[in-house]
Amino acid sequence: MDAIVIDTLEPLVAELRAGGYAVVGPVVRERVIRFEEITSADRLARGWTDVQEPGRYRLAEGDGEMVFSFAASPDSAKAYTQPPRQTLFRMRGEQIEEAEEDAPRVALLGLRACDLAAIAVQDRVFLGGRHPDPAYLRRRQALLLIAVNCAVPGGTCFCVSMHTGPRATTGFDLALTELAAPHRFVVETGSARGEPIAAALPHRPASAEDLAASAEVSRDAAEHMGRHVETEGIQERLSAHDSPRWAQVGARCLTCANCTMVCPTCFCSTVEDATSFTDGTAERIERWDSCFTLDFSEVNGTPVRGSNPGRYRQWLTHKFSTWIDQFGMSGCVGCGRCITWCPVGIDVTEELANLP
């Protein structure tokens, strides 16, 4: 289907809900852009922008009619592909019950190109090996992905360096580009699931001027990235190199795991067993974990990586080097979340640049 233009998102939200999808989009909650279920386009974060720098995030008033004039929020698709907490199985006496939890139909509205790239990374991790994760597959197949081509990159973004944005080129069902003067949205379809949804909306064909304006939004965003990473030779530099820089950054790092919690590709998890004293039922639960926690690498009561520098080095080296060895792709998509939400403002682009 050729690109179309719509004037409002309300019919899109209504069409998705009529099709049985829970619509999840960016809203303002407690002075942060967060993703949560909406029943109307009026709930979206219209008229807001954000300021993001290392260790700093704040909202600011933007153009009153623009809906997506902000950069990546702390939320990503990861919570819907790999939930923070899930039950793996239950035991009742000696009987084991596999916990095949429902995979609700969810339409994620407002994903950025870096988020789509992160989903592709997770697909490779959870589905690309000899033992695909069936629960991940169920959740993934239930997702409808609606991207928004980024117009306002944040001060910590570097997706251009990682070749993941700012324009969505693959991995979406629908992609929107928000235009001003007059306010409208160019809609492109990227899958067979997206085409009937777009066709059902009140629309008109996109003109040459609409398409040119859409392309200009992406060009302008690409020219205003907040950060840059030189990726040439980075895998070899990280895997074969020791440096006093690790000790310097380790002295600043709180090992709080904020960076891994907001990262859209980090997939570390642990399992916990719990027993109910009322009915004797036992459960095994999987929850998010982080390579920054002291007991993550514990073997025989002793952590393999017991120091802050060692844990930071493990994380950064995995992201930009050994992840490629494992999965054939980088573990970083350049969204900048780890920089923004680090309490002490550690900047991965700065650390990479200062490694000899």
ZALO-445664 format. One record per residue (C-alpha): residue number from 1; x negated, y, z; residue in three letters. Coordinates in Angstrom, 1 decimal, always signed. Each point is the difference from the previous one (the first is absolute). Layout:
# ZALO-445664
r num:NUM u:X v:Y w:Z residuo:ALA
...
//
This chain:
# ZALO-445664
r num:1 u:+0.0 v:+0.0 w:+0.0 residuo:MET
r num:2 u:-1.3 v:+3.4 w:-0.9 residuo:ASP
r num:3 u:-0.6 v:+2.6 w:+2.7 residuo:ALA
r num:4 u:+3.0 v:+1.9 w:+1.3 residuo:ILE
r num:5 u:+0.7 v:+3.1 w:+2.1 residuo:VAL
r num:6 u:+2.3 v:+0.2 w:+3.0 residuo:ILE
r num:7 u:+0.9 v:+3.1 w:+2.0 residuo:ASP
r num:8 u:+0.5 v:-1.6 w:+3.4 residuo:THR
r num:9 u:-1.0 v:-3.1 w:+1.9 residuo:LEU
r num:10 u:+3.5 v:-0.5 w:+1.6 residuo:GLU
r num:11 u:+1.3 v:-2.3 w:-2.8 residuo:PRO
r num:12 u:-3.2 v:-2.0 w:+0.2 residuo:LEU
r num:13 u:+0.4 v:-0.6 w:+3.7 residuo:VAL
r num:14 u:+3.7 v:-0.9 w:-0.5 residuo:ALA
r num:15 u:-0.8 v:-2.4 w:-2.9 residuo:GLU
r num:16 u:-2.7 v:-1.8 w:+2.1 residuo:LEU
r num:17 u:+2.3 v:-0.3 w:+3.0 residuo:ARG
r num:18 u:+2.8 v:-1.3 w:-2.3 residuo:ALA
r num:19 u:-2.4 v:-2.6 w:-1.3 residuo:GLY
r num:20 u:-0.6 v:-1.4 w:+3.5 residuo:GLY
r num:21 u:-3.3 v:+1.8 w:+0.8 residuo:TYR
r num:22 u:-0.9 v:+1.7 w:+3.3 residuo:ALA
r num:23 u:-1.5 v:+3.2 w:-1.3 residuo:VAL
r num:24 u:-3.2 v:+1.1 w:+1.9 residuo:VAL
r num:25 u:-1.5 v:+3.4 w:-0.7 residuo:GLY
r num:26 u:-2.0 v:+2.8 w:+1.6 residuo:PRO
r num:27 u:+1.7 v:+2.1 w:+2.7 residuo:VAL
r num:28 u:-1.2 v:+2.4 w:+2.6 residuo:VAL
r num:29 u:-0.1 v:-1.5 w:+3.4 residuo:ARG
r num:30 u:-1.8 v:+1.5 w:+3.0 residuo:GLU
r num:31 u:-1.9 v:+2.4 w:-2.3 residuo:ARG
r num:32 u:-1.4 v:-2.8 w:-2.2 residuo:VAL
r num:33 u:+1.1 v:-1.4 w:-3.3 residuo:ILE
r num:34 u:+1.1 v:-3.5 w:+0.7 residuo:ARG
r num:35 u:+1.7 v:-2.7 w:-2.0 residuo:PHE
r num:36 u:+3.4 v:-1.2 w:+1.2 residuo:GLU
r num:37 u:+3.3 v:-1.2 w:-1.3 residuo:GLU
r num:38 u:+2.2 v:+2.7 w:-1.5 residuo:ILE
r num:39 u:+3.6 v:+0.1 w:-1.2 residuo:THR
r num:40 u:-0.1 v:+3.2 w:-1.9 residuo:SER
r num:41 u:-2.7 v:+2.0 w:-1.9 residuo:ALA
r num:42 u:+0.8 v:+2.9 w:+2.4 residuo:ASP
r num:43 u:-2.1 v:-1.9 w:+2.6 residuo:ARG
r num:44 u:-3.2 v:+0.3 w:-2.1 residuo:LEU
r num:45 u:-2.7 v:+2.4 w:+1.1 residuo:ALA
r num:46 u:+1.0 v:+2.8 w:-2.3 residuo:ARG
r num:47 u:-1.8 v:+3.3 w:+0.4 residuo:GLY
r num:48 u:-3.0 v:-1.3 w:+1.9 residuo:TRP
r num:49 u:-3.7 v:-0.3 w:-0.8 residuo:THR
r num:50 u:-2.9 v:-1.2 w:+2.2 residuo:ASP
r num:51 u:-3.5 v:+0.9 w:+0.9 residuo:VAL
r num:52 u:-2.4 v:-2.9 w:+0.4 residuo:GLN
r num:53 u:-3.7 v:+0.2 w:+1.0 residuo:GLU
r num:54 u:-2.2 v:-2.3 w:+2.0 residuo:PRO
r num:55 u:+1.8 v:-0.7 w:+3.3 residuo:GLY
r num:56 u:+2.6 v:+2.6 w:-0.8 residuo:ARG
r num:57 u:+3.6 v:-0.1 w:-1.3 residuo:TYR
r num:58 u:+2.8 v:+2.5 w:+0.1 residuo:ARG
r num:59 u:+3.1 v:+0.9 w:-1.9 residuo:LEU
r num:60 u:+0.6 v:+3.3 w:-1.7 residuo:ALA
r num:61 u:+2.9 v:+1.6 w:-1.8 residuo:GLU
r num:62 u:-0.2 v:-0.5 w:-3.8 residuo:GLY
r num:63 u:+2.1 v:+0.7 w:-3.0 residuo:ASP
r num:64 u:+3.6 v:-0.3 w:+1.3 residuo:GLY
r num:65 u:+1.3 v:-2.1 w:-2.9 residuo:GLU
r num:66 u:-3.0 v:-2.4 w:-0.5 residuo:MET
r num:67 u:+0.5 v:-3.4 w:+1.6 residuo:VAL
r num:68 u:-3.5 v:-1.6 w:-0.4 residuo:PHE
r num:69 u:-2.4 v:+2.9 w:+0.5 residuo:SER
r num:70 u:-2.2 v:-1.8 w:+2.6 residuo:PHE
r num:71 u:-2.7 v:-2.6 w:-0.1 residuo:ALA
r num:72 u:-0.1 v:-3.6 w:+1.4 residuo:ALA
r num:73 u:+1.7 v:-0.5 w:+3.3 residuo:SER
r num:74 u:-1.3 v:-2.3 w:+2.8 residuo:PRO
r num:75 u:+2.5 v:-2.6 w:-1.3 residuo:ASP
r num:76 u:-0.6 v:-2.2 w:-3.0 residuo:SER
r num:77 u:+1.6 v:-3.0 w:-1.5 residuo:ALA
r num:78 u:-2.0 v:-2.3 w:+2.3 residuo:LYS
r num:79 u:+2.7 v:-0.1 w:+2.7 residuo:ALA
r num:80 u:+2.4 v:-1.5 w:-2.6 residuo:TYR
r num:81 u:-2.4 v:-2.5 w:-1.6 residuo:THR
r num:82 u:-1.9 v:-1.0 w:+3.2 residuo:GLN
r num:83 u:+2.2 v:+1.0 w:+3.0 residuo:PRO
r num:84 u:-1.9 v:+1.1 w:+3.2 residuo:PRO
r num:85 u:+1.5 v:-3.0 w:+1.9 residuo:ARG
r num:86 u:+1.7 v:-3.2 w:-1.3 residuo:GLN
r num:87 u:+0.9 v:-3.4 w:+1.4 residuo:THR
r num:88 u:-1.8 v:-2.9 w:-1.6 residuo:LEU
r num:89 u:+1.8 v:-2.9 w:+1.6 residuo:PHE
r num:90 u:+1.9 v:-1.0 w:+3.2 residuo:ARG
r num:91 u:-0.2 v:-3.1 w:+2.1 residuo:MET
r num:92 u:+3.0 v:-1.5 w:+1.8 residuo:ARG
r num:93 u:-1.3 v:-2.8 w:+2.1 residuo:GLY
r num:94 u:-2.0 v:-2.1 w:-2.5 residuo:GLU
r num:95 u:+1.9 v:+1.3 w:-3.1 residuo:GLN
r num:96 u:-1.7 v:+2.6 w:-2.2 residuo:ILE
r num:97 u:+2.2 v:+2.5 w:-1.8 residuo:GLU
r num:98 u:-1.6 v:+2.0 w:-2.9 residuo:GLU
r num:99 u:+1.1 v:+3.6 w:+0.3 residuo:ALA
r num:100 u:+1.0 v:+1.0 w:-3.6 residuo:GLU
r num:101 u:+1.1 v:+3.5 w:+0.7 residuo:GLU
r num:102 u:+2.3 v:+1.8 w:-2.5 residuo:ASP
r num:103 u:-1.7 v:+2.3 w:-2.5 residuo:ALA
r num:104 u:+2.4 v:+2.9 w:-0.3 residuo:PRO
r num:105 u:+0.4 v:+1.8 w:-3.3 residuo:ARG
r num:106 u:-1.8 v:+3.3 w:+0.5 residuo:VAL
r num:107 u:-0.5 v:+2.9 w:-2.4 residuo:ALA
r num:108 u:-3.1 v:+1.9 w:+0.9 residuo:LEU
r num:109 u:+0.5 v:+3.6 w:-1.3 residuo:LEU
r num:110 u:-3.0 v:+2.3 w:-0.2 residuo:GLY
r num:111 u:-3.0 v:-2.3 w:-0.2 residuo:LEU
r num:112 u:-3.1 v:+1.6 w:-1.5 residuo:ARG
r num:113 u:-2.4 v:-1.5 w:-2.5 residuo:ALA
r num:114 u:-2.5 v:-0.9 w:+2.7 residuo:CYS
r num:115 u:+2.8 v:-1.9 w:+1.8 residuo:ASP
r num:116 u:+0.8 v:-2.0 w:-3.1 residuo:LEU
r num:117 u:-3.8 v:-0.8 w:-0.3 residuo:ALA
r num:118 u:+0.1 v:-1.1 w:+3.6 residuo:ALA
r num:119 u:+2.9 v:-2.4 w:-0.6 residuo:ILE
r num:120 u:-2.1 v:-1.5 w:-2.9 residuo:ALA
r num:121 u:-2.8 v:-0.5 w:+2.4 residuo:VAL
r num:122 u:+2.3 v:-1.7 w:+2.5 residuo:GLN
r num:123 u:+1.4 v:-2.2 w:-2.8 residuo:ASP
r num:124 u:-3.5 v:-1.2 w:-0.7 residuo:ARG
r num:125 u:-0.7 v:-0.7 w:+3.6 residuo:VAL
r num:126 u:+3.3 v:-1.8 w:+0.9 residuo:PHE
r num:127 u:+0.9 v:-1.5 w:-3.4 residuo:LEU
r num:128 u:-3.2 v:-0.4 w:-1.9 residuo:GLY
r num:129 u:-1.6 v:-2.9 w:+1.8 residuo:GLY
r num:130 u:+0.6 v:-3.7 w:+0.1 residuo:ARG
r num:131 u:+2.6 v:+0.4 w:+2.8 residuo:HIS
r num:132 u:+2.4 v:+2.8 w:-0.8 residuo:PRO
r num:133 u:+1.9 v:+1.4 w:+3.0 residuo:ASP
r num:134 u:+3.7 v:-0.9 w:-0.6 residuo:PRO
r num:135 u:+1.3 v:+2.5 w:+2.5 residuo:ALA
r num:136 u:-2.0 v:+2.8 w:-1.7 residuo:TYR
r num:137 u:+1.3 v:-1.2 w:-3.4 residuo:LEU
r num:138 u:+3.7 v:+0.2 w:+1.2 residuo:ARG
r num:139 u:-0.5 v:+3.5 w:+1.3 residuo:ARG
r num:140 u:-1.8 v:+1.1 w:-3.0 residuo:ARG
r num:141 u:+2.6 v:-1.2 w:-2.4 residuo:GLN
r num:142 u:+2.7 v:+1.7 w:+2.0 residuo:ALA
r num:143 u:-1.6 v:+3.5 w:-0.4 residuo:LEU
r num:144 u:+0.9 v:+2.5 w:-2.6 residuo:LEU
r num:145 u:-2.8 v:+2.5 w:-0.5 residuo:LEU
r num:146 u:+0.8 v:+3.6 w:-1.0 residuo:ILE
r num:147 u:-3.2 v:+2.1 w:-0.4 residuo:ALA
r num:148 u:-0.4 v:+3.7 w:+0.0 residuo:VAL
r num:149 u:-2.9 v:+1.4 w:-2.0 residuo:ASN
r num:150 u:-2.0 v:+2.1 w:+2.4 residuo:CYS
r num:151 u:+0.1 v:+3.7 w:-0.5 residuo:ALA
r num:152 u:-1.6 v:+1.2 w:+3.3 residuo:VAL
r num:153 u:-3.0 v:-2.1 w:+1.0 residuo:PRO
r num:154 u:-1.1 v:+0.4 w:+3.6 residuo:GLY
r num:155 u:-3.3 v:+1.3 w:+1.3 residuo:GLY
r num:156 u:-1.1 v:-3.6 w:+0.7 residuo:THR
r num:157 u:+1.1 v:-1.6 w:-3.2 residuo:CYS
r num:158 u:-2.6 v:-1.6 w:-2.4 residuo:PHE
r num:159 u:+2.2 v:-2.3 w:-2.2 residuo:CYS
r num:160 u:-1.7 v:+1.3 w:-3.2 residuo:VAL
r num:161 u:-3.3 v:-1.3 w:+1.2 residuo:SER
r num:162 u:+1.5 v:-3.4 w:+0.5 residuo:MET
r num:163 u:+1.9 v:+0.0 w:-3.3 residuo:HIS
r num:164 u:+3.3 v:-0.5 w:+1.7 residuo:THR
r num:165 u:+1.8 v:+3.3 w:-0.6 residuo:GLY
r num:166 u:+1.5 v:+2.6 w:+0.1 residuo:PRO
r num:167 u:+2.3 v:-1.3 w:-2.8 residuo:ARG
r num:168 u:+1.8 v:-3.3 w:+0.3 residuo:ALA
r num:169 u:-0.8 v:-2.1 w:-3.1 residuo:THR
r num:170 u:+1.0 v:-3.5 w:+1.2 residuo:THR
r num:171 u:+1.7 v:-2.0 w:+2.8 residuo:GLY
r num:172 u:+3.2 v:+2.0 w:+0.2 residuo:PHE
r num:173 u:+3.6 v:-0.6 w:-0.8 residuo:ASP
r num:174 u:+0.7 v:+3.8 w:-0.4 residuo:LEU
r num:175 u:-2.3 v:+2.9 w:+0.0 residuo:ALA
r num:176 u:+1.0 v:+3.6 w:+0.7 residuo:LEU
r num:177 u:-1.7 v:+3.3 w:-0.8 residuo:THR
r num:178 u:+1.5 v:+3.0 w:+1.7 residuo:GLU
r num:179 u:+0.0 v:+3.2 w:-2.0 residuo:LEU
r num:180 u:+0.9 v:+3.6 w:+0.9 residuo:ALA
r num:181 u:+1.6 v:+2.9 w:-1.9 residuo:ALA
r num:182 u:+2.5 v:-1.5 w:-0.5 residuo:PRO
r num:183 u:-0.2 v:-2.7 w:+2.7 residuo:HIS
r num:184 u:+0.4 v:-3.5 w:-1.5 residuo:ARG
r num:185 u:-1.6 v:-3.5 w:+0.0 residuo:PHE
r num:186 u:-1.5 v:-1.8 w:-2.9 residuo:VAL
r num:187 u:+0.8 v:-3.7 w:+0.4 residuo:VAL
r num:188 u:-2.0 v:-2.8 w:-1.6 residuo:GLU
r num:189 u:+0.8 v:-3.7 w:+0.2 residuo:THR
r num:190 u:-2.7 v:-2.6 w:+0.7 residuo:GLY
r num:191 u:+1.9 v:-3.2 w:+0.2 residuo:SER
r num:192 u:+3.1 v:-1.9 w:-1.0 residuo:ALA
r num:193 u:+1.5 v:+0.6 w:+3.4 residuo:ARG
r num:194 u:-0.4 v:+3.8 w:-0.3 residuo:GLY
r num:195 u:+1.6 v:+0.4 w:-3.4 residuo:GLU
r num:196 u:+3.6 v:-0.6 w:+0.9 residuo:PRO
r num:197 u:-0.3 v:+2.2 w:+3.0 residuo:ILE
r num:198 u:-1.4 v:+2.9 w:-2.1 residuo:ALA
r num:199 u:+2.7 v:-0.6 w:-2.6 residuo:ALA
r num:200 u:+2.8 v:+0.3 w:+2.6 residuo:ALA
r num:201 u:-1.1 v:+3.5 w:+1.1 residuo:LEU
r num:202 u:+1.4 v:+3.2 w:-1.4 residuo:PRO
r num:203 u:-2.9 v:+1.0 w:-2.3 residuo:HIS
r num:204 u:-1.2 v:+1.5 w:-3.2 residuo:ARG
r num:205 u:-3.0 v:-1.1 w:-2.1 residuo:PRO
r num:206 u:-3.3 v:+1.6 w:+1.0 residuo:ALA
r num:207 u:-1.1 v:+2.6 w:-2.5 residuo:SER
r num:208 u:-3.5 v:+0.6 w:-1.2 residuo:ALA
r num:209 u:-0.2 v:+2.9 w:+2.4 residuo:GLU
r num:210 u:+1.0 v:-2.2 w:+2.9 residuo:ASP
r num:211 u:-2.6 v:-2.6 w:-0.8 residuo:LEU
r num:212 u:-2.7 v:+2.7 w:-0.4 residuo:ALA
r num:213 u:+0.9 v:+1.5 w:+3.3 residuo:ALA
r num:214 u:-0.1 v:-3.4 w:+1.7 residuo:SER
r num:215 u:-3.4 v:-0.7 w:-1.4 residuo:ALA
r num:216 u:-1.2 v:+3.4 w:+1.1 residuo:GLU
r num:217 u:+1.1 v:-0.7 w:+3.6 residuo:VAL
r num:218 u:-2.3 v:-3.0 w:+0.0 residuo:SER
r num:219 u:-3.0 v:+1.8 w:-1.6 residuo:ARG
r num:220 u:+0.3 v:+2.8 w:+2.5 residuo:ASP
r num:221 u:+0.1 v:-2.4 w:+3.0 residuo:ALA
r num:222 u:-3.0 v:-1.9 w:-1.3 residuo:ALA
r num:223 u:-2.0 v:+3.3 w:-0.1 residuo:GLU
r num:224 u:+0.9 v:+0.8 w:+3.6 residuo:HIS
r num:225 u:-1.1 v:-3.0 w:+1.9 residuo:MET
r num:226 u:-1.0 v:+0.7 w:+3.6 residuo:GLY
r num:227 u:-2.9 v:-2.5 w:+0.0 residuo:ARG
r num:228 u:-2.3 v:-1.9 w:-2.4 residuo:HIS
r num:229 u:-1.9 v:-3.3 w:+0.2 residuo:VAL
r num:230 u:-2.8 v:-1.0 w:-2.3 residuo:GLU
r num:231 u:+0.8 v:-3.7 w:-0.6 residuo:THR
r num:232 u:-2.9 v:-0.8 w:-2.4 residuo:GLU
r num:233 u:-2.2 v:-2.6 w:+1.7 residuo:GLY
r num:234 u:+1.9 v:+0.3 w:+3.3 residuo:ILE
r num:235 u:+0.5 v:-3.8 w:+0.5 residuo:GLN
r num:236 u:-3.7 v:-0.7 w:-0.3 residuo:GLU
r num:237 u:-1.0 v:+3.0 w:+2.2 residuo:ARG
r num:238 u:+2.2 v:-1.1 w:+2.8 residuo:LEU
r num:239 u:-0.7 v:-3.7 w:+0.0 residuo:SER
r num:240 u:-3.8 v:+0.4 w:+0.0 residuo:ALA
r num:241 u:-0.6 v:+2.9 w:+2.2 residuo:HIS
r num:242 u:-0.7 v:+0.9 w:+3.6 residuo:ASP
r num:243 u:+0.1 v:+3.6 w:+1.2 residuo:SER
r num:244 u:-0.1 v:+2.1 w:+3.2 residuo:PRO
r num:245 u:+3.3 v:+1.5 w:-1.3 residuo:ARG
r num:246 u:+1.8 v:-3.1 w:+1.3 residuo:TRP
r num:247 u:-1.1 v:+0.9 w:+3.6 residuo:ALA
r num:248 u:+1.0 v:+3.7 w:-0.5 residuo:GLN
r num:249 u:+3.5 v:-0.8 w:-1.2 residuo:VAL
r num:250 u:+0.4 v:-2.8 w:+2.6 residuo:GLY
r num:251 u:-0.7 v:+2.6 w:+2.7 residuo:ALA
r num:252 u:+3.0 v:+2.0 w:-1.2 residuo:ARG
r num:253 u:+2.3 v:-2.9 w:-0.8 residuo:CYS
r num:254 u:+2.6 v:-0.8 w:+2.8 residuo:LEU
r num:255 u:+0.8 v:-3.4 w:-1.6 residuo:THR
r num:256 u:+3.6 v:+0.9 w:+0.5 residuo:CYS
r num:257 u:+1.0 v:-1.8 w:-3.2 residuo:ALA
r num:258 u:+2.1 v:+3.0 w:-1.3 residuo:ASN
r num:259 u:-1.8 v:-0.3 w:-3.3 residuo:CYS
r num:260 u:+1.0 v:-3.6 w:-0.5 residuo:THR
r num:261 u:+3.6 v:+0.5 w:+1.2 residuo:MET
r num:262 u:+0.7 v:+2.7 w:-2.6 residuo:VAL
r num:263 u:-2.1 v:-1.6 w:-2.8 residuo:CYS
r num:264 u:+2.3 v:-1.4 w:-2.6 residuo:PRO
r num:265 u:-2.2 v:-3.0 w:-0.8 residuo:THR
r num:266 u:-1.5 v:-1.1 w:+3.3 residuo:CYS
r num:267 u:+1.5 v:-3.4 w:+0.7 residuo:PHE
r num:268 u:-1.7 v:-1.3 w:+3.2 residuo:CYS
r num:269 u:+2.4 v:-1.8 w:+2.4 residuo:SER
r num:270 u:+0.0 v:-2.1 w:+3.1 residuo:THR
r num:271 u:+2.5 v:-2.5 w:+1.5 residuo:VAL
r num:272 u:+1.5 v:-0.1 w:+3.4 residuo:GLU
r num:273 u:+2.0 v:-2.8 w:+1.7 residuo:ASP
r num:274 u:+2.9 v:+0.8 w:+2.3 residuo:ALA
r num:275 u:+2.3 v:-2.2 w:+2.0 residuo:THR
r num:276 u:+3.5 v:+0.9 w:+1.2 residuo:SER
r num:277 u:+0.5 v:-1.1 w:+3.6 residuo:PHE
r num:278 u:+3.8 v:+0.0 w:-0.4 residuo:THR
r num:279 u:+0.3 v:-2.7 w:-2.7 residuo:ASP
r num:280 u:-3.5 v:-1.3 w:-0.4 residuo:GLY
r num:281 u:-0.3 v:+1.2 w:-3.6 residuo:THR
r num:282 u:-3.5 v:+0.8 w:-1.2 residuo:ALA
r num:283 u:-0.9 v:+2.3 w:-2.9 residuo:GLU
r num:284 u:-3.1 v:+0.7 w:-1.9 residuo:ARG
r num:285 u:-0.1 v:+3.6 w:-1.2 residuo:ILE
r num:286 u:-2.3 v:+1.7 w:-2.5 residuo:GLU
r num:287 u:-0.8 v:+3.7 w:+0.6 residuo:ARG
r num:288 u:-2.3 v:+2.6 w:-1.6 residuo:TRP
r num:289 u:-3.5 v:+0.0 w:+1.5 residuo:ASP
r num:290 u:-3.2 v:+1.9 w:-0.9 residuo:SER
r num:291 u:-3.7 v:-0.8 w:-0.5 residuo:CYS
r num:292 u:-0.6 v:+3.0 w:+2.3 residuo:PHE
r num:293 u:+1.4 v:-1.8 w:+3.1 residuo:THR
r num:294 u:-2.7 v:-1.6 w:+2.2 residuo:LEU
r num:295 u:+1.6 v:-3.5 w:+0.1 residuo:ASP
r num:296 u:+0.7 v:-0.2 w:-3.7 residuo:PHE
r num:297 u:-3.4 v:-1.7 w:-0.7 residuo:SER
r num:298 u:-0.2 v:-1.8 w:+3.3 residuo:GLU
r num:299 u:-1.5 v:-3.5 w:-0.2 residuo:VAL
r num:300 u:-0.5 v:-2.1 w:+3.2 residuo:ASN
r num:301 u:+0.9 v:+3.0 w:+2.2 residuo:GLY
r num:302 u:-2.5 v:+2.4 w:-1.7 residuo:THR
r num:303 u:+0.8 v:+2.5 w:-2.8 residuo:PRO
r num:304 u:-2.2 v:-0.4 w:-3.1 residuo:VAL
r num:305 u:+0.2 v:+3.8 w:-0.5 residuo:ARG
r num:306 u:-0.3 v:+1.4 w:+3.5 residuo:GLY
r num:307 u:-1.0 v:+3.6 w:-0.9 residuo:SER
r num:308 u:+1.8 v:+2.9 w:-1.5 residuo:ASN
r num:309 u:-2.5 v:+0.4 w:-2.8 residuo:PRO
r num:310 u:+0.2 v:-3.7 w:-0.9 residuo:GLY
r num:311 u:+3.8 v:+0.1 w:-0.2 residuo:ARG
r num:312 u:+0.1 v:+3.2 w:-2.0 residuo:TYR
r num:313 u:-2.7 v:-1.4 w:-2.4 residuo:ARG
r num:314 u:+2.1 v:-3.2 w:-0.4 residuo:GLN
r num:315 u:+3.1 v:+2.0 w:-0.9 residuo:TRP
r num:316 u:-1.6 v:+2.4 w:-2.5 residuo:LEU
r num:317 u:-2.2 v:-2.7 w:-1.6 residuo:THR
r num:318 u:+3.0 v:-2.2 w:-0.4 residuo:HIS
r num:319 u:+2.1 v:+2.7 w:-1.6 residuo:LYS
r num:320 u:-2.5 v:+1.1 w:-2.6 residuo:PHE
r num:321 u:-2.2 v:-3.1 w:-0.5 residuo:SER
r num:322 u:+0.8 v:-3.4 w:+1.2 residuo:THR
r num:323 u:+3.7 v:+0.4 w:-0.8 residuo:TRP
r num:324 u:-1.1 v:+0.0 w:-3.6 residuo:ILE
r num:325 u:-1.8 v:-3.3 w:+0.6 residuo:ASP
r num:326 u:+3.1 v:-1.5 w:+1.5 residuo:GLN
r num:327 u:+2.7 v:+1.3 w:-2.2 residuo:PHE
r num:328 u:-1.6 v:+1.5 w:-3.1 residuo:GLY
r num:329 u:+1.3 v:+3.5 w:+0.9 residuo:MET
r num:330 u:-0.7 v:+2.8 w:+2.5 residuo:SER
r num:331 u:+1.8 v:+0.1 w:+3.3 residuo:GLY
r num:332 u:+0.4 v:+3.8 w:-0.2 residuo:CYS
r num:333 u:+2.5 v:+1.9 w:-2.1 residuo:VAL
r num:334 u:-1.0 v:+3.5 w:+0.9 residuo:GLY
r num:335 u:+3.1 v:+1.0 w:+1.9 residuo:CYS
r num:336 u:-2.0 v:+1.8 w:+2.7 residuo:GLY
r num:337 u:+2.2 v:-1.2 w:+2.9 residuo:ARG
r num:338 u:-2.9 v:-1.4 w:+2.0 residuo:CYS
r num:339 u:-1.6 v:+3.5 w:-0.1 residuo:ILE
r num:340 u:+3.1 v:+2.0 w:+0.9 residuo:THR
r num:341 u:+1.0 v:-2.3 w:+2.9 residuo:TRP
r num:342 u:-3.4 v:-0.6 w:+1.5 residuo:CYS
r num:343 u:+0.2 v:+1.8 w:+3.5 residuo:PRO
r num:344 u:-3.7 v:+1.2 w:-0.4 residuo:VAL
r num:345 u:+0.2 v:+0.8 w:-3.7 residuo:GLY
r num:346 u:-2.4 v:-2.6 w:-1.3 residuo:ILE
r num:347 u:+0.0 v:+0.4 w:-3.8 residuo:ASP
r num:348 u:-0.8 v:-3.1 w:-2.0 residuo:VAL
r num:349 u:-1.0 v:+2.0 w:-3.1 residuo:THR
r num:350 u:-2.6 v:+1.9 w:+2.2 residuo:GLU
r num:351 u:-1.3 v:-3.2 w:+1.4 residuo:GLU
r num:352 u:-0.4 v:-1.6 w:-3.4 residuo:LEU
r num:353 u:-1.7 v:+3.1 w:-1.3 residuo:ALA
r num:354 u:-2.5 v:+0.0 w:+2.8 residuo:ASN
r num:355 u:-1.1 v:-3.6 w:-0.3 residuo:LEU
r num:356 u:-3.4 v:+0.1 w:-1.9 residuo:PRO
//
